[in-house]
Amino acid sequence: MTPLDWSNTSVLVTGATGSFGKAFVRAMLERYSPRRLVVFSRDELKQHEMRVSGLEHPSLRYFIGDVRSLDRLRRAMSGIDLVVHAAALKQVPACEYNPFEAIQTNVLGAQNVIEAAIDTGVKRVLALSTDKAVSPANLYGATKLCAEKLFVQGNAYAGRGGTRFACVRYGNVVGSRGSVVPLFMQQRKQGKVTITDPRMTRFWLTIEQGVEFVTSSVEMMQGGEVFVPRIASMRMPDLAEAIAPGCEVEVTGIRPGEKLHEALVGVDESRAMLELPDRYIILPQHMSWSYTPPADAVRNEAEFSYTSDNNDQWLDKDGLLALLRSTETVDQSELPAG
């Protein structure tokens, strides 16, 4: 694809009032200076809060809309070059209890984004996915797996039209809404934290790392890729001790739809995968469009799974605290000394 000139690019972000969206918008304004930047979300209060927090700029537009509305997406994408799709229902229990709603937003909403992008001539679309999409154990993961498949195959639907689709898939974001880190900080005040199973491991990265990974993947994408960052894992008891040192730990038992370990690359996917120093690139097994591998990419020859328990990068207490101190999503005054 043509190299991306951010200063001459109009960008739209769905779900832009969420944790990722706000960080992405801030990074765009501070470092990339796109020609136009559109916040697309359904919550007028959150858009107002973004404005009063200082996210105002002549290039910035606030657009009320829902990914469930194809017509509204078409209107919003008029003149847009790049879409970052971050809108989703993400809470596992909420998706389990409201499956129709989860499918309407996460699956049919993804289809709407694809169709609107093709119809309006958007050049690049990058969708955010999750480690829970690999061998999903809950409805949220299943909807994100479906969305990944839709975005990858969206390239075939676009045909010669020029719109290209790709995904990024990464793990838990420290300090984001719903993260266990703020929960442990709150529980620490009572002297006891809860974990579901002491054997559990998870992948971790900061919201800033997620934004940087998305922007670099947008620049690299040719269509059909699922980009996976090579990031560190941590054992949940170690995380609890780092956030709430000396507190009692109560084991509550694994919850429905929860895994002991998360996966970012499944065994079957590894057969169609390229390796770079900082990421894996999963390619579709059936690609009807042209693709040129990056010059420094190495094709994987052996089957393997990239899971949070077989990782070669691990966070200890000091590593986690350093990660937390590097992100704006965590109240620094709440962090333990050390």
C-alpha positions as CSV (number, residue, x, y, z in Angstrom):
1,M,0.0,0.0,0.0
2,T,1.0,3.7,-0.3
3,P,3.0,4.9,2.7
4,L,0.8,6.7,5.2
5,D,1.1,10.5,5.4
6,W,-0.7,11.3,8.6
7,S,-0.8,15.0,8.0
8,N,-2.8,14.4,4.8
9,T,-5.1,11.7,6.3
10,S,-8.6,11.9,7.7
11,V,-9.1,9.5,10.6
12,L,-12.3,8.2,12.2
13,V,-12.3,6.3,15.5
14,T,-15.3,4.3,16.5
15,G,-15.8,3.9,20.3
16,A,-13.5,6.8,20.7
17,T,-14.7,7.8,24.2
18,G,-13.4,4.5,25.6
19,S,-10.0,4.0,27.3
20,F,-8.2,3.2,24.1
21,G,-10.1,5.8,22.0
22,K,-9.2,8.7,24.2
23,A,-5.6,7.7,24.4
24,F,-5.5,7.3,20.6
25,V,-7.1,10.7,20.0
26,R,-4.7,12.4,22.3
27,A,-1.7,10.7,20.5
28,M,-3.0,11.7,17.1
29,L,-3.3,15.3,18.2
30,E,0.0,15.5,19.9
31,R,2.3,13.5,17.6
32,Y,0.6,12.7,14.2
33,S,-1.5,15.8,13.3
34,P,-4.0,14.2,10.9
35,R,-5.9,16.5,8.6
36,R,-9.2,15.6,10.3
37,L,-9.9,13.4,13.3
38,V,-13.5,12.2,14.0
39,V,-14.7,10.9,17.3
40,F,-17.5,8.5,16.6
41,S,-19.5,7.2,19.6
42,R,-23.0,7.0,21.0
43,D,-22.6,8.7,24.3
44,E,-22.9,12.5,24.3
45,L,-21.9,12.8,28.0
46,K,-18.6,11.0,27.4
47,Q,-18.0,13.2,24.3
48,H,-18.6,16.3,26.4
49,E,-16.2,15.0,29.1
50,M,-13.6,14.5,26.4
51,R,-14.0,18.1,25.3
52,V,-13.8,19.6,28.8
53,S,-10.7,17.5,29.6
54,G,-8.9,19.5,26.9
55,L,-9.4,17.3,23.8
56,E,-10.3,20.2,21.5
57,H,-8.6,21.0,18.3
58,P,-9.5,22.6,14.9
59,S,-9.1,19.2,13.2
60,L,-11.2,17.4,15.8
61,R,-14.9,16.5,15.2
62,Y,-17.3,14.9,17.6
63,F,-19.9,12.7,15.8
64,I,-22.8,11.0,17.7
65,G,-23.6,7.6,16.2
66,D,-23.8,3.9,16.8
67,V,-22.0,1.2,14.8
68,R,-25.4,-0.6,14.7
69,S,-26.5,2.1,12.2
70,L,-25.1,1.5,8.7
71,D,-26.5,4.8,7.4
72,R,-25.0,6.8,10.2
73,L,-21.6,5.1,9.6
74,R,-21.8,5.9,5.9
75,R,-22.4,9.6,6.7
76,A,-19.6,9.7,9.2
77,M,-17.1,8.1,6.9
78,S,-17.7,10.5,4.0
79,G,-14.2,11.8,3.1
80,I,-12.4,9.5,5.6
81,D,-9.2,7.8,4.7
82,L,-8.6,5.6,7.8
83,V,-10.9,4.0,10.3
84,V,-9.8,2.6,13.7
85,H,-12.6,0.4,14.9
86,A,-12.6,0.2,18.7
87,A,-16.3,0.2,19.5
88,A,-17.5,-3.0,21.3
89,L,-19.4,-4.4,24.3
90,K,-16.4,-5.7,26.3
91,Q,-17.5,-6.8,29.7
92,V,-17.7,-10.6,29.8
93,P,-20.6,-10.9,32.3
94,A,-22.6,-8.2,30.5
95,C,-22.2,-10.0,27.1
96,E,-23.2,-13.4,28.7
97,Y,-26.3,-11.9,30.2
98,N,-27.2,-9.8,27.1
99,P,-26.1,-12.0,24.2
100,F,-28.4,-10.4,21.6
101,E,-26.9,-7.0,22.4
102,A,-23.3,-8.3,22.2
103,I,-23.9,-9.8,18.8
104,Q,-25.7,-6.6,17.5
105,T,-22.7,-4.4,18.5
106,N,-19.7,-6.7,18.2
107,V,-20.6,-8.8,15.1
108,L,-23.3,-6.9,13.1
109,G,-21.6,-3.6,14.1
110,A,-18.4,-4.9,12.6
111,Q,-20.2,-5.8,9.4
112,N,-21.7,-2.3,9.2
113,V,-18.2,-0.8,9.6
114,I,-16.9,-3.0,6.8
115,E,-19.8,-2.2,4.4
116,A,-19.7,1.6,5.2
117,A,-15.9,1.7,4.6
118,I,-16.2,0.0,1.2
119,D,-19.2,2.1,0.2
120,T,-17.5,5.4,1.0
121,G,-14.0,4.5,-0.3
122,V,-12.1,4.4,3.0
123,K,-8.5,3.2,2.3
124,R,-7.6,1.4,5.5
125,V,-9.6,0.0,8.4
126,L,-7.9,-1.5,11.5
127,A,-10.1,-3.3,14.0
128,L,-9.2,-3.9,17.7
129,S,-9.5,-7.5,18.9
130,T,-8.6,-9.4,22.1
131,D,-6.7,-12.5,23.3
132,K,-10.2,-13.8,24.3
133,A,-10.9,-14.4,20.6
134,V,-8.5,-17.3,20.5
135,S,-10.4,-20.5,21.3
136,P,-13.1,-18.5,23.0
137,A,-14.6,-19.6,26.3
138,N,-17.2,-16.9,26.5
139,L,-19.6,-15.0,24.2
140,Y,-17.4,-11.9,24.2
141,G,-14.5,-13.8,22.8
142,A,-16.8,-15.6,20.3
143,T,-18.1,-12.3,19.0
144,K,-14.6,-10.9,18.7
145,L,-13.5,-14.0,16.8
146,C,-16.4,-13.5,14.4
147,A,-15.5,-9.8,14.0
148,E,-11.9,-10.8,13.2
149,K,-13.1,-13.2,10.5
150,L,-15.3,-10.5,9.0
151,F,-12.6,-7.9,8.8
152,V,-10.0,-10.3,7.3
153,Q,-12.5,-11.4,4.6
154,G,-13.6,-7.8,4.1
155,N,-10.6,-7.6,1.8
156,A,-12.3,-10.0,-0.6
157,Y,-15.6,-8.1,-0.5
158,A,-13.7,-4.9,-1.3
159,G,-12.0,-6.5,-4.3
160,R,-10.4,-4.0,-6.5
161,G,-12.1,-1.1,-4.7
162,G,-9.0,-0.4,-2.7
163,T,-10.3,-0.6,0.9
164,R,-8.1,-2.8,3.0
165,F,-8.9,-4.3,6.4
166,A,-6.7,-5.7,9.2
167,C,-6.9,-6.4,12.9
168,V,-4.7,-6.1,16.0
169,R,-5.1,-8.5,18.9
170,Y,-3.6,-7.9,22.3
171,G,-4.0,-8.7,26.0
172,N,-5.1,-6.9,29.1
173,V,-4.5,-3.2,29.5
174,V,-3.2,-2.1,32.9
175,G,-5.4,0.5,34.5
176,S,-8.1,0.5,31.9
177,R,-11.8,0.5,32.9
178,G,-12.6,-3.0,34.2
179,S,-8.9,-3.9,34.8
180,V,-8.0,-5.8,37.9
181,V,-5.4,-3.2,38.8
182,P,-7.9,-0.6,40.0
183,L,-9.8,-3.3,41.7
184,F,-6.8,-4.4,43.7
185,M,-6.0,-0.8,44.6
186,Q,-9.6,-0.5,46.0
187,Q,-9.5,-3.8,47.8
188,R,-6.1,-3.0,49.4
189,K,-7.8,-0.4,51.6
190,Q,-9.7,-3.3,53.4
191,G,-6.5,-5.4,53.7
192,K,-7.7,-8.2,51.5
193,V,-7.6,-8.9,47.7
194,T,-9.5,-11.6,45.7
195,I,-8.1,-13.7,42.9
196,T,-10.0,-16.5,41.2
197,D,-7.2,-19.0,40.9
198,P,-3.5,-18.7,41.9
199,R,-2.4,-20.6,38.8
200,M,-3.8,-17.9,36.5
201,T,-1.6,-15.8,34.1
202,R,-2.3,-12.9,31.9
203,F,-0.7,-10.8,29.1
204,W,-0.2,-7.1,30.1
205,L,0.6,-3.9,28.3
206,T,-0.1,-0.2,28.8
207,I,-2.7,1.8,26.9
208,E,0.2,3.8,25.5
209,Q,1.8,0.6,24.2
210,G,-1.5,-0.4,22.7
211,V,-1.8,3.0,20.9
212,E,1.7,2.8,19.5
213,F,1.1,-0.8,18.4
214,V,-2.1,0.2,16.6
215,T,-0.5,3.2,14.8
216,S,2.5,1.1,13.7
217,S,0.2,-1.7,12.5
218,V,-1.9,0.8,10.5
219,E,1.3,2.0,8.8
220,M,2.4,-1.6,8.0
221,M,-0.9,-3.2,7.0
222,Q,-1.6,-4.4,3.5
223,G,-4.8,-6.2,4.2
224,G,-5.8,-9.4,5.9
225,E,-3.3,-9.4,8.8
226,V,-4.0,-10.0,12.4
227,F,-1.1,-8.2,14.2
228,V,-0.1,-9.6,17.7
229,P,2.4,-7.8,19.9
230,R,5.1,-9.7,21.8
231,I,4.4,-8.6,25.3
232,A,5.0,-9.8,28.9
233,S,3.0,-12.1,31.1
234,M,2.4,-12.0,34.8
235,R,1.1,-14.5,37.4
236,M,-1.9,-13.2,39.2
237,P,-0.6,-13.8,42.7
238,D,2.6,-11.8,41.8
239,L,0.4,-9.0,40.5
240,A,-1.7,-9.0,43.7
241,E,1.5,-8.8,45.8
242,A,2.9,-6.0,43.7
243,I,-0.3,-3.8,44.0
244,A,-1.3,-4.8,47.5
245,P,1.8,-6.0,49.3
246,G,1.2,-7.8,52.6
247,C,-2.6,-8.0,52.1
248,E,-4.5,-11.2,52.6
249,V,-5.3,-13.0,49.4
250,E,-8.7,-14.8,49.1
251,V,-9.2,-17.4,46.3
252,T,-12.7,-17.2,45.1
253,G,-12.7,-19.8,42.3
254,I,-12.6,-19.5,38.5
255,R,-15.6,-17.8,37.0
256,P,-17.8,-19.0,34.2
257,G,-16.2,-18.2,30.8
258,E,-12.8,-17.5,32.4
259,K,-9.5,-19.2,31.4
260,L,-6.5,-20.1,33.5
261,H,-4.3,-18.8,30.7
262,E,-5.0,-16.6,27.7
263,A,-3.7,-17.1,24.2
264,L,-2.7,-14.6,21.6
265,V,-1.8,-17.1,18.9
266,G,-3.5,-20.5,18.5
267,V,-1.6,-23.6,17.3
268,D,-3.6,-23.8,14.0
269,E,-3.0,-20.1,13.3
270,S,0.8,-20.5,13.7
271,R,1.0,-22.3,10.4
272,A,0.2,-19.1,8.6
273,M,2.3,-16.7,10.6
274,L,5.2,-14.3,10.2
275,E,7.6,-13.3,13.0
276,L,9.1,-9.9,13.5
277,P,11.2,-8.8,16.5
278,D,8.2,-7.0,18.2
279,R,5.2,-8.8,16.8
280,Y,3.6,-11.8,15.1
281,I,1.6,-11.4,11.9
282,I,-1.1,-14.0,11.3
283,L,-2.0,-14.2,7.6
284,P,-5.3,-15.6,6.2
285,Q,-5.0,-19.2,4.8
286,H,-7.0,-18.1,1.7
287,M,-5.8,-14.8,0.4
288,S,-7.2,-13.6,-2.9
289,W,-5.4,-10.2,-2.8
290,S,-1.7,-9.4,-3.2
291,Y,0.6,-9.4,-0.2
292,T,4.3,-8.7,0.2
293,P,5.9,-9.8,3.5
294,P,8.0,-7.2,5.4
295,A,11.6,-7.5,4.5
296,D,12.7,-8.6,8.0
297,A,9.8,-11.0,8.5
298,V,10.6,-14.7,9.2
299,R,8.0,-17.3,8.3
300,N,7.2,-19.6,11.2
301,E,8.0,-23.2,10.4
302,A,6.8,-25.0,13.5
303,E,3.4,-25.2,15.1
304,F,3.2,-23.5,18.5
305,S,0.8,-21.5,20.6
306,Y,1.6,-18.2,22.1
307,T,-0.1,-18.3,25.6
308,S,0.4,-16.3,28.7
309,D,1.9,-19.3,30.5
310,N,4.4,-20.3,27.9
311,N,5.7,-16.8,27.3
312,D,9.4,-15.9,27.2
313,Q,8.8,-12.5,28.7
314,W,7.7,-12.2,32.3
315,L,6.9,-9.3,34.6
316,D,8.0,-9.3,38.2
317,K,6.9,-6.9,40.9
318,D,9.5,-4.2,39.9
319,G,8.6,-4.7,36.2
320,L,4.9,-4.2,36.8
321,L,5.4,-1.1,38.9
322,A,7.6,0.3,36.2
323,L,4.9,-0.4,33.7
324,L,2.3,1.3,35.9
325,R,4.5,4.3,36.4
326,S,4.8,4.7,32.6
327,T,1.0,5.1,32.0
328,E,-1.4,7.9,32.5
329,T,-4.3,5.6,33.2
330,V,-3.2,4.8,36.7
331,D,-3.3,7.2,39.7
332,Q,0.4,7.4,40.5
333,S,-0.4,8.4,44.1
334,E,-2.1,5.0,44.6
335,L,1.0,3.0,43.7
336,P,3.0,1.2,46.4
337,A,6.5,2.7,47.1
338,G,9.4,0.9,45.6
